[in-house]
Amino acid sequence: HVSLLESGGGLVQAGDSLRLSCSASEPTISTWGMAWFRQVPGKEREFLCAINWSGSRTYYADSVKGRFTISRDGAKNTIFLEMNSLIREDTAVYYCAGDDLPPVGGDWYNPKQYDYWGQGTQVTVSS
């Protein structure tokens, strides 16, 4: 069973940048589509961005487009989330997710498309 582990969260000030990492226990995710979501208490998990297995296609939510960048490393068993110009509303627990099958109907945005999830890392942005 593949496990995912996020890291890089923390407390930052508004306007700062932060880079999150998601490492997999096995290199098998090199063939997986991967995504980042976030969640705040009392709200549904929010899609942020996704990347296909080769890294040739990326998908972003409008709320983070232009500020956040998803990428994956050459070995493809780690994905990254580069976050710039952070604002208070970015405060949340950030999760990486993955699946060995392409999303049904190309729906990268639906959390139900992903079978594997990390435990999450807290990002807190102070003003």
Secondary structure, DSSP 8 states (H G I E B T S, - for coil): ---EEEE--EEEETT--EEEEEEESSGGGGGSEEEEEEE-TTS--EEEEEE-TTSS-EEE-TTTBTTEEEEE-TTSSEEEEEE-S--GGG-EEEEEEEESS--GGG-TT-GGG--EE---EEEEEE-
